[in-house]
Every structure is written in C-alpha cells, then in structure tokens.
Amino acid sequence: MADITKDKIKLRPFSFSDKKRMAELANNKKIWENLRDAFPHPYSEKDAENFIEMCLSKNPKTFFAIELEGELVGSVALVPQSDVYRKSAEIGYWIGEPYWGKGIATEAIRQILDFGFENLDIVRIYTGIYGHNLASQKVLEKNGFQKEAVFKKAVFKNGKFCDEVRYGILREG
C-alpha cells in the first residue's frame, strides 16, 4: 500500500527505525492513562520493537505511524473485527504529548477513515473513549463520529473506574 499523505501529516507503515522515537513518545503516563493496559507503562524500546513487529506481521496492513514533516509523532490503527462484527473495525490512536492540540489526530483519523472505507470490506468504524478524555471525543466528533452510548463504570484503569463513551461512524452510500 502506498503512503497516505495530506499536507504535512502522513500515515505510513512502521519501520524498526521508529523504535527509539516511539519509545521516547510513548513512555508517558498521560498517554497510558487514556489507553488500554495492553499499552505498557513504562514504555521501552523493546516494547516499541515488539509493537512494530506485530504491525508488520498484519495483513492487510492497518497499523500506521503518524508522521509530521518526516518525524514520528504517534500511531493510528484500524482493527478489523470477526464473526458477526466482520463488517466493522475498531479505531485506536495516540499522539505524543508535544504534538497535542495541533490538529494532528484530527487529520490522521480523517486519513485512516478514508483508507478504511476505501480499502477494507467494512461499513462501520467505532471506538470506546474514556469519559475523562474530552479532547479525544472532540477529535472524533470533528471527523463525523456519533456518540452511540455511555457505558457507566465500564473501565477499570489505574485503580479507578471510569465511563466508556462509544463512538461510531458509517461508510457513506
């Protein structure tokens, strides 16, 4: 698959050369607090290497590095579902803290939505966001996601319960 490019933000496959920068950005408790526990904290270069290896093994490729002007700034992925959910994919993403509030996540999500609906046999993309993560909720809404439900105390993270806000978007047409 060719790189997905728009202005200064580009989605591209991961490379093992990303592991040092990925570990630098991902080793941040503020990022970990908004992701599932499968995302380790602290985050090491070995964690980055393992993640990159997993990304490169996927077929089709649906995990991408987010690049800003040639520099890795985060990650975005679509995870195709199975069985009766096989026409859906879950989206996941994170941006390094130095790049928060710059519109990068909004653009990266727009690009992966285009990629997913054009290249994968799916009609729906969804995600669950922790109730306290208002910035991520706004990013989804800017991209046309609709709030579908709030699951009260559905998540137990870092010793506390929090709500999960479910968002979804359907392929047009």
Summary of the structure (lengths in Angstrom):
residues: 173
radius of gyration: 15.4
end to end distance: 24.1
largest distance: 43.4
contacts: 494
relative contact order: 0.15
helix: 34%
strand: 35%
